[in-house]
Amino acid sequence: MTDTLPSDTLTPLICDFLEWVARAPRTHADVMESWRTSCPRLPVWEEATDNGYVARRGRQVEITARGRAFLENRP
């Protein structure tokens, strides 16, 4: 896990992603299908996992306490 903050460009997308994950159970396949991108400058999944905002639990992807705190502390 890194301690880097997402770029200003990526932060709104990460917030959208975290809110989406928090709303309902999501499988890793659902996440990859819904959030895949061909743009290497918008690595939402990678940033969220690298910063510990989401975690895989078997086939499921869940928002972590750190991810919830990130959402709560956004202006």
C-alpha atoms as an extended CHARMM CRD file, in Angstrom:
* protein
*
        75  EXT
         1         1  MET       CA              0.0000000000        0.0000000000        0.0000000000  PROA      1               0.0000000000
         2         2  THR       CA              1.2900000000        3.4460000000       -0.8700000000  PROA      2               0.0000000000
         3         3  ASP       CA              0.7040000000        6.7320000000        0.8800000000  PROA      3               0.0000000000
         4         4  THR       CA              0.2880000000        8.7250000000       -2.2950000000  PROA      4               0.0000000000
         5         5  LEU       CA             -2.7950000000       10.7850000000       -2.8760000000  PROA      5               0.0000000000
         6         6  PRO       CA             -4.5660000000       10.4900000000       -6.2150000000  PROA      6               0.0000000000
         7         7  SER       CA             -4.1480000000       13.3110000000       -8.6840000000  PROA      7               0.0000000000
         8         8  ASP       CA             -6.8360000000       15.9610000000       -8.9050000000  PROA      8               0.0000000000
         9         9  THR       CA             -7.9110000000       14.4380000000      -12.2230000000  PROA      9               0.0000000000
        10        10  LEU       CA             -8.3240000000       10.9940000000      -10.7350000000  PROA      10              0.0000000000
        11        11  THR       CA             -9.8840000000       11.9070000000       -7.3800000000  PROA      11              0.0000000000
        12        12  PRO       CA            -13.4780000000       12.4130000000       -8.6510000000  PROA      12              0.0000000000
        13        13  LEU       CA            -13.3120000000        9.1050000000      -10.5160000000  PROA      13              0.0000000000
        14        14  ILE       CA            -11.9960000000        7.2930000000       -7.4580000000  PROA      14              0.0000000000
        15        15  CYS       CA            -14.8160000000        8.7940000000       -5.3830000000  PROA      15              0.0000000000
        16        16  ASP       CA            -17.3650000000        7.6150000000       -7.9610000000  PROA      16              0.0000000000
        17        17  PHE       CA            -15.7800000000        4.1730000000       -7.9400000000  PROA      17              0.0000000000
        18        18  LEU       CA            -15.7750000000        3.9150000000       -4.1400000000  PROA      18              0.0000000000
        19        19  GLU       CA            -19.3870000000        5.0500000000       -3.9070000000  PROA      19              0.0000000000
        20        20  TRP       CA            -20.3370000000        2.4580000000       -6.5510000000  PROA      20              0.0000000000
        21        21  VAL       CA            -18.5360000000       -0.3420000000       -4.6760000000  PROA      21              0.0000000000
        22        22  ALA       CA            -20.1010000000        0.7200000000       -1.3680000000  PROA      22              0.0000000000
        23        23  ARG       CA            -23.6830000000        0.6550000000       -2.7490000000  PROA      23              0.0000000000
        24        24  ALA       CA            -23.8980000000       -3.0860000000       -3.4050000000  PROA      24              0.0000000000
        25        25  PRO       CA            -21.7990000000       -6.2520000000       -3.3510000000  PROA      25              0.0000000000
        26        26  ARG       CA            -19.4930000000       -6.3360000000       -6.3880000000  PROA      26              0.0000000000
        27        27  THR       CA            -17.5060000000       -9.2010000000       -7.8010000000  PROA      27              0.0000000000
        28        28  HSD       CA            -14.0510000000       -8.6430000000       -9.1990000000  PROA      28              0.0000000000
        29        29  ALA       CA            -15.4720000000       -9.5140000000      -12.6380000000  PROA      29              0.0000000000
        30        30  ASP       CA            -18.1660000000       -6.7960000000      -12.2200000000  PROA      30              0.0000000000
        31        31  VAL       CA            -15.5040000000       -4.2580000000      -11.2890000000  PROA      31              0.0000000000
        32        32  MET       CA            -13.2770000000       -5.1380000000      -14.2260000000  PROA      32              0.0000000000
        33        33  GLU       CA            -16.1950000000       -5.0230000000      -16.6560000000  PROA      33              0.0000000000
        34        34  SER       CA            -17.5530000000       -1.7080000000      -15.3940000000  PROA      34              0.0000000000
        35        35  TRP       CA            -14.3230000000        0.1630000000      -14.6480000000  PROA      35              0.0000000000
        36        36  ARG       CA            -11.8890000000       -1.0410000000      -17.2910000000  PROA      36              0.0000000000
        37        37  THR       CA            -10.1440000000        1.6010000000      -19.3330000000  PROA      37              0.0000000000
        38        38  SER       CA             -7.6500000000        1.6840000000      -22.1230000000  PROA      38              0.0000000000
        39        39  CYS       CA             -6.2020000000        4.9460000000      -20.8290000000  PROA      39              0.0000000000
        40        40  PRO       CA             -3.0950000000        4.3550000000      -18.7150000000  PROA      40              0.0000000000
        41        41  ARG       CA             -3.4850000000        7.8420000000      -17.2330000000  PROA      41              0.0000000000
        42        42  LEU       CA             -6.7770000000        6.9270000000      -15.5280000000  PROA      42              0.0000000000
        43        43  PRO       CA             -5.9530000000        3.8470000000      -13.4410000000  PROA      43              0.0000000000
        44        44  VAL       CA             -8.9190000000        4.0610000000      -11.0530000000  PROA      44              0.0000000000
        45        45  TRP       CA             -8.8070000000        0.4240000000       -9.9310000000  PROA      45              0.0000000000
        46        46  GLU       CA             -5.0300000000        0.4650000000       -9.4810000000  PROA      46              0.0000000000
        47        47  GLU       CA             -5.0240000000        3.7070000000       -7.4790000000  PROA      47              0.0000000000
        48        48  ALA       CA             -7.9050000000        2.5430000000       -5.2810000000  PROA      48              0.0000000000
        49        49  THR       CA             -6.2260000000       -0.7780000000       -4.4910000000  PROA      49              0.0000000000
        50        50  ASP       CA             -2.7130000000        0.6640000000       -4.1310000000  PROA      50              0.0000000000
        51        51  ASN       CA             -4.0050000000        3.1900000000       -1.5990000000  PROA      51              0.0000000000
        52        52  GLY       CA             -5.9790000000        0.5700000000        0.3280000000  PROA      52              0.0000000000
        53        53  TYR       CA             -9.4080000000        2.0410000000       -0.4760000000  PROA      53              0.0000000000
        54        54  VAL       CA            -10.7720000000       -1.2960000000       -1.7080000000  PROA      54              0.0000000000
        55        55  ALA       CA             -9.7890000000       -4.9080000000       -1.1360000000  PROA      55              0.0000000000
        56        56  ARG       CA            -10.6040000000       -8.2520000000       -2.6930000000  PROA      56              0.0000000000
        57        57  ARG       CA            -12.1960000000      -10.7770000000       -0.3750000000  PROA      57              0.0000000000
        58        58  GLY       CA            -12.3490000000      -13.9240000000       -2.4670000000  PROA      58              0.0000000000
        59        59  ARG       CA            -14.4270000000      -13.0160000000       -5.5350000000  PROA      59              0.0000000000
        60        60  GLN       CA            -15.8480000000       -9.8860000000       -3.9140000000  PROA      60              0.0000000000
        61        61  VAL       CA            -14.4430000000       -6.3600000000       -3.9290000000  PROA      61              0.0000000000
        62        62  GLU       CA            -15.2170000000       -4.3070000000       -0.8290000000  PROA      62              0.0000000000
        63        63  ILE       CA            -14.5850000000       -0.7500000000        0.2450000000  PROA      63              0.0000000000
        64        64  THR       CA            -12.2330000000       -0.6260000000        3.2270000000  PROA      64              0.0000000000
        65        65  ALA       CA            -12.3190000000        1.5950000000        6.2980000000  PROA      65              0.0000000000
        66        66  ARG       CA             -9.5890000000        3.6520000000        4.6400000000  PROA      66              0.0000000000
        67        67  GLY       CA            -11.7660000000        4.0330000000        1.5280000000  PROA      67              0.0000000000
        68        68  ARG       CA            -14.7470000000        5.1610000000        3.6150000000  PROA      68              0.0000000000
        69        69  ALA       CA            -12.5370000000        7.6790000000        5.4230000000  PROA      69              0.0000000000
        70        70  PHE       CA            -11.2660000000        8.9780000000        2.0650000000  PROA      70              0.0000000000
        71        71  LEU       CA            -14.8720000000        9.5640000000        0.9300000000  PROA      71              0.0000000000
        72        72  GLU       CA            -15.8890000000       11.1960000000        4.2030000000  PROA      72              0.0000000000
        73        73  ASN       CA            -12.9390000000       13.5970000000        4.1400000000  PROA      73              0.0000000000
        74        74  ARG       CA            -13.5670000000       14.8630000000        0.6090000000  PROA      74              0.0000000000
        75        75  PRO       CA            -14.7870000000       18.4680000000        0.5090000000  PROA      75              0.0000000000
